[in-house]
Amino acid sequence: MKKLLIAAILLGTLTAQAQVFRKRTTLLMGGRFDITIVANDSLAAENNIDTVIAEITRIENLISDWKPASQVSQVNAQAGIRPVKVDQEVFELTERALALSKLTNGAFDISFAAMDRIWRFDGSMTKMPSEAAIRKSVEKVGYRNIVLDRENLTIFLKKKGMKIGFGALGEGYATDKCRKMMLAKGIKAGIVNGSGDMSAWGKQPDGSDWVIGINDPAQSGELFAVVPLREGAVVTSGSYEKYVIFNGKRYSHIINPATGYPATGLTSVTIFGPGAEQANGFSTSIMVMGEKAGLEFLGRFPEFSCLLITDEGKVLTSGNFDISKYKTDQ
């Protein structure tokens, strides 16, 4: 959905008030994770980074639909056959994803993993797929065909060939989980950034805020804005690197799971809020909804704010976010 569209900018000094931060980059859950921990000494910081990596790996082995032994893969393998019992953690993550699917009326759909990949954004497409092919591509997508049994902790996909997947929520869930774990251990500051799904807490060692750079879709490698992130999460969904243009119309790589057509109108959506899991779901959904419906939707959640950039370069924000204070061209 989005890869590395936002980045933490570490401005503080390396040591202050007997604290240091350490940062490590690794590949997890099919993408890049940048993990920064502030601790009393380097060894403690490195050990806690190891703990974060172990936790993300554990989550990956539970929910990755590309790992045949994962519980989610087992659910998908039994689609149309029988319910599958899963751990409470997997059940509750699926339950939240299904609730988001209902809340967005399918702009986000937990069963999007069953979509046929008929759109290609690698430069090889020379014409649009046919209407019939597009309709067929989403035949097995439909959150209404997912049955959850909370008493028995089972998940059942009614149609053969259906799949659920956490490609759009899993990294955000993992970053939120690791933030909670570190706080419980007494680690007062850090950032876990999973391919642009970022959970932060506390401050840099010198007492300054963490600062988040938002890439400019119109200028590769340039920052559009630099925003402080004191406590919470930020997620960007964007299409400025993966898209196709047919008959003068720009089609994003983010597909509307209800129609099979790519999202149009928005180049990027950045969501700020208390948690990366929900922020990711919102950013993906708003890319599909478009600017008007997306802003109206987010207005129902005052703890979240957003920055939208349209295909024409117009900048829009939710009423509770003033981007003018953070733009880099001032």
C-alpha positions in Angstrom: 0.0 0.0 0.0 2.7 2.4 1.0 6.4 2.0 1.5 8.6 4.4 3.3 6.6 7.5 2.5 7.4 9.0 6.0 10.5 8.9 8.0 11.6 9.8 11.5 14.2 12.6 11.5 16.4 12.3 14.5 17.5 15.7 15.5 18.6 15.2 19.1 22.1 14.7 20.4 23.2 11.2 21.0 23.7 11.6 24.7 21.8 13.8 27.1 20.8 13.3 30.7 22.6 9.9 30.8 20.4 8.6 27.9 21.3 7.4 24.4 19.3 6.2 21.5 20.2 3.4 19.1 18.6 2.7 15.8 18.5 -0.5 13.7 17.1 -1.3 10.3 15.9 -4.8 9.3 13.5 -6.6 7.0 10.4 -8.0 8.7 6.9 -8.8 7.5 8.0 -8.4 3.9 9.2 -4.8 4.4 11.6 -2.5 6.1 11.5 -1.8 9.8 13.4 1.0 11.5 13.6 0.6 15.2 14.8 3.4 17.5 15.1 2.9 21.3 16.1 5.5 23.9 17.6 3.9 27.0 20.1 4.6 29.8 22.9 2.9 28.0 23.8 1.4 24.6 23.5 -2.2 25.7 20.0 -1.7 27.1 18.9 0.0 23.9 20.3 -2.8 21.7 18.8 -5.5 23.9 15.4 -3.9 23.7 15.7 -3.6 19.9 16.3 -7.4 19.9 13.1 -7.8 22.0 11.1 -5.6 19.5 12.4 -7.7 16.5 11.5 -10.9 18.3 8.0 -9.6 18.9 7.5 -8.6 15.3 8.7 -11.9 14.1 6.3 -13.7 16.4 3.4 -11.6 15.0 4.5 -12.3 11.4 4.5 -16.0 12.0 0.9 -15.7 13.3 -0.7 -13.5 10.6 1.3 -13.6 7.4 -0.8 -15.1 4.7 2.4 -15.9 2.7 3.6 -18.2 5.4 1.8 -21.6 4.9 2.0 -22.5 8.6 0.5 -19.3 9.9 -3.0 -19.3 11.5 -4.2 -16.9 8.8 -3.0 -19.2 6.0 -4.8 -22.1 7.7 -8.0 -20.1 7.8 -7.6 -19.3 4.1 -6.9 -23.0 3.2 -10.2 -24.0 4.8 -12.3 -21.4 3.0 -15.7 -22.8 2.1 -14.9 -26.0 4.0 -14.9 -25.4 7.8 -14.2 -22.9 10.6 -10.7 -22.7 11.9 -9.8 -22.1 15.6 -7.2 -19.4 16.1 -5.5 -17.7 19.0 -7.4 -15.0 20.7 -4.9 -12.4 19.4 -5.5 -13.4 15.8 -9.3 -13.6 16.4 -9.4 -10.1 17.9 -7.2 -8.6 15.1 -9.6 -10.1 12.6 -12.6 -8.9 14.5 -11.2 -5.3 14.4 -10.4 -5.6 10.7 -14.0 -6.8 10.0 -15.4 -4.0 12.0 -13.3 -1.5 10.0 -14.6 -3.2 6.8 -18.2 -2.6 7.9 -17.4 0.9 9.1 -16.0 2.0 5.7 -18.7 0.1 3.8 -16.0 -1.9 2.1 -13.5 0.8 1.2 -11.3 -1.3 3.4 -12.0 -5.0 3.1 -10.1 -7.6 5.2 -10.8 -10.2 2.4 -9.0 -8.1 -0.3 -6.2 -10.8 -0.3 -8.4 -12.9 -2.6 -8.4 -10.2 -5.3 -7.0 -11.3 -8.7 -3.9 -9.2 -9.6 -5.0 -8.0 -13.0 -3.6 -4.5 -12.7 0.2 -4.2 -13.1 2.1 -1.0 -12.1 5.6 -2.0 -13.3 5.2 -0.2 -16.7 4.1 -3.4 -18.6 0.4 -2.5 -18.9 -0.5 -1.1 -22.3 -4.3 -1.0 -21.9 -6.9 -1.2 -19.2 -8.3 -4.7 -18.3 -11.8 -5.3 -19.6 -14.9 -4.6 -17.5 -15.6 -8.3 -17.3 -12.0 -9.1 -16.0 -12.3 -6.3 -13.4 -15.6 -7.6 -12.2 -14.2 -11.2 -12.0 -11.1 -10.0 -10.1 -13.2 -9.2 -7.0 -15.6 -12.2 -7.1 -14.1 -13.8 -4.0 -13.8 -10.5 -2.1 -16.5 -9.7 0.4 -16.2 -9.1 4.1 -19.9 -10.0 4.6 -18.9 -13.7 3.9 -16.7 -13.9 7.0 -18.2 -15.6 10.0 -16.6 -15.0 13.4 -17.5 -17.2 16.4 -16.2 -15.4 19.5 -17.2 -18.2 21.9 -15.1 -20.8 20.1 -12.5 -18.4 18.6 -13.1 -19.6 15.1 -13.0 -17.9 11.7 -14.9 -19.2 8.7 -14.8 -17.9 5.1 -18.0 -18.9 3.4 -16.7 -19.1 -0.2 -14.0 -21.4 -1.5 -11.1 -19.3 -2.7 -11.7 -16.5 -0.2 -8.8 -15.1 1.7 -8.1 -12.7 4.5 -4.9 -10.8 4.8 -3.2 -8.2 7.0 -1.0 -6.5 4.5 -2.7 -3.3 5.3 -3.0 -3.6 9.0 -0.3 -6.0 10.2 2.7 -3.6 10.3 0.6 -1.0 12.2 -0.6 -3.6 14.6 3.0 -4.8 15.2 4.4 -1.2 15.8 1.6 -0.5 18.3 2.1 -3.7 20.1 5.9 -3.1 20.4 5.3 0.4 21.7 3.0 -0.9 24.4 5.5 -3.6 25.3 8.4 -1.1 25.6 6.4 1.2 27.7 5.5 -1.7 30.0 9.2 -2.4 30.3 9.9 1.1 31.4 11.4 2.3 28.1 10.3 5.9 28.0 11.0 6.8 24.4 11.4 5.3 21.0 10.0 4.8 17.5 9.0 1.6 15.7 8.5 2.3 12.0 7.2 -0.5 9.8 7.4 0.5 6.2 5.8 3.9 7.0 3.5 2.7 9.8 5.1 4.5 12.7 4.4 4.4 16.4 6.3 6.8 18.6 6.4 7.6 22.3 8.4 9.9 24.6 11.1 12.3 23.4 14.6 12.3 22.1 17.5 12.1 24.6 17.9 15.9 24.6 14.3 16.5 25.4 13.2 17.5 21.9 10.2 16.0 20.1 10.6 13.3 17.5 10.1 14.9 14.1 8.4 13.3 11.1 9.2 14.2 7.5 6.4 13.7 5.0 7.7 13.2 1.4 6.5 15.5 -1.3 4.7 13.5 -4.0 5.6 16.0 -6.7 9.3 16.0 -6.0 11.1 12.7 -5.3 13.4 12.9 -2.3 12.0 16.3 -1.1 10.1 16.8 2.1 6.7 18.5 1.9 6.4 19.0 5.7 8.2 18.3 8.9 5.8 17.6 11.8 6.5 16.9 15.5 5.2 13.6 16.8 5.0 13.7 20.6 3.0 10.6 21.3 1.1 8.4 18.9 1.2 7.2 15.3 1.5 8.5 11.8 0.8 6.5 8.6 0.9 7.5 4.9 -0.8 5.7 2.0 0.4 7.0 -1.3 0.3 6.2 -5.0 2.9 8.6 -6.5 5.4 5.9 -7.2 3.0 3.2 -8.4 0.3 4.2 -10.9 -0.8 4.0 -14.6 -2.3 6.6 -16.8 -5.0 5.7 -19.4 -6.8 8.3 -21.5 -5.3 11.0 -19.4 -6.7 9.6 -16.1 -4.3 8.5 -13.3 -5.1 5.1 -11.7 -3.5 4.4 -8.3 -2.0 1.0 -7.2 -4.5 1.0 -4.3 -7.5 -0.9 -5.5 -11.1 -0.4 -4.5 -12.0 -3.9 -3.1 -15.7 -3.4 -3.9 -15.2 -2.6 -7.6 -11.8 -3.9 -8.6 -10.9 -0.4 -10.1 -7.9 1.5 -8.8 -8.5 4.5 -6.6 -8.3 7.9 -8.3 -8.2 11.5 -7.1 -5.7 11.3 -4.2 -1.9 11.0 -4.5 -1.3 10.6 -0.8 -3.1 10.4 2.6 -1.3 10.9 5.9 -3.1 10.1 9.1 -2.0 11.1 12.6 -3.6 9.5 15.6 -3.3 7.4 18.7 -2.5 4.1 17.0 -0.9 2.9 13.7 -3.2 0.0 13.1 -6.3 2.1 12.9 -4.5 5.0 11.2 -3.4 2.6 8.4 -6.9 1.3 8.0 -8.2 4.9 7.7 -5.5 6.0 5.3 -6.1 3.1 2.9 -9.9 3.6 3.1 -9.6 7.4 2.4 -7.5 6.7 -0.7 -10.4 4.7 -2.0 -13.2 7.1 -0.7 -11.7 10.2 -2.2 -11.2 13.6 -0.7 -14.8 14.7 0.1 -16.1 11.4 1.5 -12.7 10.8 3.2 -12.7 14.1 5.1 -16.3 13.6 6.1 -15.5 10.1 7.3 -12.5 11.1 9.4 -14.5 13.9 10.9 -16.3 11.3 12.9 -13.0 10.5 14.7 -11.7 13.7 16.4 -8.7 11.9 17.9 -7.3 11.5 14.3 -6.2 14.2 11.9 -5.2 14.0 8.2 -3.3 15.6 5.4 -4.5 14.8 1.8 -2.7 15.6 -1.4 -4.8 15.3 -4.6 -3.6 14.2 -8.1 -3.6 17.9 -9.0 -1.3 18.8 -6.1 -4.1 20.4 -4.0 -3.4 20.1 -0.2 -6.3 19.4 2.1 -6.4 18.8 5.8 -9.0 17.9 8.5 -10.3 20.8 10.5 -8.2 19.8 13.5 -4.8 20.0 11.7 -3.0 23.2 10.6 -0.3 22.1 8.1 0.9 25.7 7.5 3.0 25.6 10.7 5.0 22.6 9.4 5.5 23.2 5.6 9.2 23.2 4.5 8.7 25.9 1.8 8.1 28.7 4.4 
